[in-house]
Amino acid sequence: LLVNKFIYGAHVPFTDWRLPAVREPEAGDIIVFQYPRNPEDDYIKRCVAVEGQRIEVRNKILYVDGKPQPLPPNGK
């Protein structure tokens, strides 16, 4: 798995510094981050909404701002 960490503000090795983000995550982006309870574990998740949007799951269907969201084809 290749990940472009630069876009969201890459961590500078051997420091607590982060580079400035190039852009904010958008809906549909795949995000990789450290699991807070065990930083050695990476979590890989798809961003389904952004700040200010309302999300809801009803009957196993994802709704963003009240509109049902189709599943990505072939799980992409």
ZATORTOR-211071 format. One line per 5 residues: number of its first residue (from 1); their letters; for each residue x, y, z of C-alpha. Coordinates in steps of 0.25 Angstrom, whole numbers. Example, Ala and Ser with C-alpha at 12.3 -4.5 7.8 and 13.67 -1.06 7.14 Angstrom:
# residues 2
1> AS> 49/-18/31; 55/-4/29
This chain:
# residues 76
1> LLVNK> 0/0/0; 6/13/-4; 1/26/3; 3/40/0; 4/46/14
6> FIYGA> 10/59/9; -4/64/4; -10/64/19; 2/68/26; 13/58/27
11> HVPFT> 20/55/40; 35/59/41; 43/46/46; 49/47/59; 42/59/63
16> DWRLP> 28/63/68; 26/73/56; 17/72/44; 18/78/31; 7/88/27
21> AVREP> -5/81/19; -6/83/4; -21/81/5; -32/76/14; -38/62/12
26> EAGDI> -50/61/3; -61/51/2; -56/38/-5; -42/40/0; -35/28/6
31> IVFQY> -29/32/20; -18/25/27; -15/29/42; -10/23/54; -20/16/64
36> PRNPE> -20/25/76; -20/13/86; -8/6/79; 0/16/70; 7/4/64
41> DDYIK> -6/0/57; -10/7/44; -25/9/41; -29/11/27; -42/17/25
46> RCVAV> -50/24/14; -55/38/16; -70/39/14; -73/53/18; -66/66/22
51> EGQRI> -67/76/33; -81/82/33; -88/70/26; -98/62/34; -96/47/33
56> EVRNK> -106/36/37; -107/21/35; -121/15/34; -124/1/30; -109/-1/26
61> ILYVD> -110/11/17; -101/23/18; -108/36/17; -100/49/15; -108/62/17
66> GKPQP> -121/53/16; -117/47/2; -114/32/1; -100/29/-3; -97/18/-13
71> LPPNG> -87/8/-10; -74/10/-18; -73/0/-30; -65/-13/-26; -63/-7/-12
76> K> -53/4/-18
